Amino acid sequence: MTNYSVNKKALYASANVLYKQLLLGGVCIVASALSFNVNAIVSACFGFILVFIPTLVYVKISNMRKIMPVYQVYSKHQKAELMKFTLNFIGFILVFVFYRNVHVLAFFATYVVTLSSYWLGLFSKAK
């Protein structure tokens, strides 16, 4: 049986993704603030929150403080991914049901740009 131990590299990678999400989401929120449209600003904030909060939950659930067998590590990541998906699904429903004035472009643009932090993380590791 193979064991897996979390190391500083994995924790750094999680913190790096969260930092990039904060940075990219902040840029989108500031860009939407330049439009002086309150609905665009609120929608951009919701788009950011729908990425950032599920990522925090994923990191919290999948965090390991001890050496574990690989199947347990895999199980933790499955649970974390399921929770992230569920939170995203519920978040989208809540936004579109309770916030009727959503600015769709600001919302989805912020969501996609903030979500792209995963891709930027993979791209930076490939170099």
KERO-403147 format. One record per residue (C-alpha): residue number from 0; residue in three letters; x, y, z. Coordinates in Angstrom, 3 decimals. Example, Ala and Ser with C-alpha at 12.3 -4.5 7.8 and 13.67 -1.06 7.14 Angstrom:
<nodes>
+-----+---------+----------+----------+----------+
| num | residuo |     east |    north |       up |
+-----+---------+----------+----------+----------+
|   0 |     ALA |   12.300 |   -4.500 |    7.800 |
|   1 |     SER |   13.670 |   -1.060 |    7.140 |
+-----+---------+----------+----------+----------+
</nodes>
This chain:
<nodes>
+-----+---------+----------+----------+----------+
| num | residuo |     east |    north |       up |
+-----+---------+----------+----------+----------+
|   0 |     MET |    0.000 |    0.000 |    0.000 |
|   1 |     THR |    1.354 |    3.403 |   -0.992 |
|   2 |     ASN |    1.046 |    6.323 |    1.394 |
|   3 |     TYR |    0.824 |    9.953 |    0.433 |
|   4 |     SER |    2.057 |   12.858 |    2.496 |
|   5 |     VAL |    1.108 |   16.443 |    1.824 |
|   6 |     ASN |    4.129 |   18.661 |    1.602 |
|   7 |     LYS |    4.841 |   22.358 |    1.450 |
|   8 |     LYS |    4.691 |   22.298 |   -2.353 |
|   9 |     ALA |    1.048 |   21.206 |   -2.325 |
|  10 |     LEU |    0.106 |   23.836 |    0.244 |
|  11 |     TYR |    1.936 |   26.467 |   -1.779 |
|  12 |     ALA |    0.053 |   25.418 |   -4.911 |
|  13 |     SER |   -3.309 |   25.810 |   -3.138 |
|  14 |     ALA |   -2.349 |   29.204 |   -1.770 |
|  15 |     ASN |   -1.098 |   30.229 |   -5.204 |
|  16 |     VAL |   -4.424 |   29.361 |   -6.852 |
|  17 |     LEU |   -6.337 |   31.283 |   -4.171 |
|  18 |     TYR |   -4.025 |   34.280 |   -4.609 |
|  19 |     LYS |   -4.529 |   34.251 |   -8.392 |
|  20 |     GLN |   -8.282 |   34.021 |   -7.903 |
|  21 |     LEU |   -8.224 |   37.035 |   -5.590 |
|  22 |     LEU |   -6.101 |   38.969 |   -8.043 |
|  23 |     LEU |   -8.106 |   38.133 |  -11.174 |
|  24 |     GLY |  -11.458 |   38.522 |   -9.434 |
|  25 |     GLY |  -10.374 |   41.870 |   -8.026 |
|  26 |     VAL |   -9.350 |   43.077 |  -11.470 |
|  27 |     CYS |  -12.745 |   42.109 |  -12.880 |
|  28 |     ILE |  -14.618 |   43.799 |  -10.031 |
|  29 |     VAL |  -12.588 |   46.994 |  -10.486 |
|  30 |     ALA |  -13.197 |   46.864 |  -14.248 |
|  31 |     SER |  -16.929 |   46.524 |  -13.684 |
|  32 |     ALA |  -16.788 |   49.393 |  -11.171 |
|  33 |     LEU |  -15.462 |   51.604 |  -13.960 |
|  34 |     SER |  -18.802 |   51.169 |  -15.713 |
|  35 |     PHE |  -20.555 |   52.913 |  -12.784 |
|  36 |     ASN |  -23.327 |   50.336 |  -13.059 |
|  37 |     VAL |  -24.322 |   48.983 |   -9.660 |
|  38 |     ASN |  -25.815 |   45.810 |  -11.156 |
|  39 |     ALA |  -22.560 |   45.106 |  -13.002 |
|  40 |     ILE |  -20.516 |   45.567 |   -9.817 |
|  41 |     VAL |  -22.794 |   43.321 |   -7.734 |
|  42 |     SER |  -22.903 |   40.723 |  -10.520 |
|  43 |     ALA |  -19.104 |   40.731 |  -10.778 |
|  44 |     CYS |  -18.882 |   40.222 |   -7.015 |
|  45 |     PHE |  -21.260 |   37.272 |   -7.251 |
|  46 |     GLY |  -19.221 |   35.802 |  -10.120 |
|  47 |     PHE |  -16.092 |   36.056 |   -7.983 |
|  48 |     ILE |  -17.772 |   34.572 |   -4.916 |
|  49 |     LEU |  -19.067 |   31.607 |   -6.943 |
|  50 |     VAL |  -15.489 |   30.635 |   -7.711 |
|  51 |     PHE |  -13.642 |   31.652 |   -4.554 |
|  52 |     ILE |  -15.880 |   30.141 |   -1.851 |
|  53 |     PRO |  -16.086 |   26.660 |   -3.456 |
|  54 |     THR |  -12.301 |   26.713 |   -3.917 |
|  55 |     LEU |  -11.813 |   27.504 |   -0.228 |
|  56 |     VAL |  -14.133 |   24.628 |    0.664 |
|  57 |     TYR |  -12.226 |   22.309 |   -1.681 |
|  58 |     VAL |   -8.908 |   23.235 |   -0.049 |
|  59 |     LYS |  -10.374 |   22.777 |    3.438 |
|  60 |     ILE |  -11.866 |   19.338 |    2.696 |
|  61 |     SER |   -8.881 |   17.984 |    0.776 |
|  62 |     ASN |   -6.281 |   19.275 |    3.232 |
|  63 |     MET |   -4.282 |   16.475 |    4.841 |
|  64 |     ARG |   -2.316 |   16.868 |    8.031 |
|  65 |     LYS |   -0.860 |   13.379 |    8.176 |
|  66 |     ILE |    0.400 |   10.587 |    5.975 |
|  67 |     MET |   -2.540 |    8.700 |    4.474 |
|  68 |     PRO |   -3.064 |    5.793 |    2.109 |
|  69 |     VAL |   -3.618 |    6.848 |   -1.488 |
|  70 |     TYR |   -7.217 |    5.601 |   -1.605 |
|  71 |     GLN |   -8.088 |    7.887 |    1.330 |
|  72 |     VAL |   -6.432 |   10.847 |   -0.376 |
|  73 |     TYR |   -8.405 |   10.096 |   -3.543 |
|  74 |     SER |  -11.607 |    9.808 |   -1.522 |
|  75 |     LYS |  -10.999 |   13.189 |    0.135 |
|  76 |     HIS |  -10.475 |   14.822 |   -3.257 |
|  77 |     GLN |  -13.644 |   13.212 |   -4.604 |
|  78 |     LYS |  -15.646 |   14.583 |   -1.671 |
|  79 |     ALA |  -14.052 |   17.999 |   -2.082 |
|  80 |     GLU |  -14.827 |   18.098 |   -5.812 |
|  81 |     LEU |  -18.426 |   17.015 |   -5.213 |
|  82 |     MET |  -18.875 |   19.725 |   -2.592 |
|  83 |     LYS |  -17.333 |   22.322 |   -4.921 |
|  84 |     PHE |  -19.696 |   21.322 |   -7.724 |
|  85 |     THR |  -22.691 |   21.363 |   -5.367 |
|  86 |     LEU |  -21.813 |   24.819 |   -4.033 |
|  87 |     ASN |  -21.427 |   26.136 |   -7.581 |
|  88 |     PHE |  -24.782 |   24.682 |   -8.603 |
|  89 |     ILE |  -26.566 |   26.114 |   -5.563 |
|  90 |     GLY |  -24.801 |   29.453 |   -6.026 |
|  91 |     PHE |  -25.931 |   29.781 |   -9.639 |
|  92 |     ILE |  -29.504 |   28.950 |   -8.656 |
|  93 |     LEU |  -29.451 |   31.489 |   -5.823 |
|  94 |     VAL |  -28.051 |   34.253 |   -8.025 |
|  95 |     PHE |  -30.498 |   33.773 |  -10.868 |
|  96 |     VAL |  -33.548 |   33.246 |   -8.630 |
|  97 |     PHE |  -32.994 |   35.955 |   -6.028 |
|  98 |     TYR |  -31.068 |   38.607 |   -7.978 |
|  99 |     ARG |  -33.266 |   39.412 |  -10.962 |
| 100 |     ASN |  -31.137 |   42.361 |  -12.144 |
| 101 |     VAL |  -28.009 |   40.299 |  -12.728 |
| 102 |     HIS |  -25.699 |   41.784 |  -15.346 |
| 103 |     VAL |  -24.990 |   38.593 |  -17.271 |
| 104 |     LEU |  -21.834 |   39.787 |  -19.021 |
| 105 |     ALA |  -20.165 |   41.025 |  -15.818 |
| 106 |     PHE |  -21.267 |   37.916 |  -13.928 |
| 107 |     PHE |  -20.013 |   35.317 |  -16.411 |
| 108 |     ALA |  -16.904 |   37.290 |  -17.401 |
| 109 |     THR |  -15.802 |   37.520 |  -13.768 |
| 110 |     TYR |  -16.692 |   33.867 |  -13.192 |
| 111 |     VAL |  -14.676 |   32.639 |  -16.195 |
| 112 |     VAL |  -11.693 |   34.930 |  -15.603 |
| 113 |     THR |  -11.502 |   33.995 |  -11.920 |
| 114 |     LEU |  -11.914 |   30.313 |  -12.761 |
| 115 |     SER |   -9.043 |   30.605 |  -15.242 |
| 116 |     SER |   -6.651 |   30.784 |  -12.291 |
| 117 |     TYR |   -6.623 |   26.969 |  -12.377 |
| 118 |     TRP |   -5.479 |   27.041 |  -15.981 |
| 119 |     LEU |   -2.862 |   29.688 |  -15.239 |
| 120 |     GLY |   -1.558 |   27.521 |  -12.416 |
| 121 |     LEU |   -1.210 |   24.546 |  -14.730 |
| 122 |     PHE |    0.387 |   26.686 |  -17.421 |
| 123 |     SER |    2.955 |   28.130 |  -15.014 |
| 124 |     LYS |    3.901 |   24.633 |  -13.828 |
| 125 |     ALA |    4.391 |   23.412 |  -17.409 |
| 126 |     LYS |    7.168 |   25.920 |  -18.032 |
+-----+---------+----------+----------+----------+
</nodes>
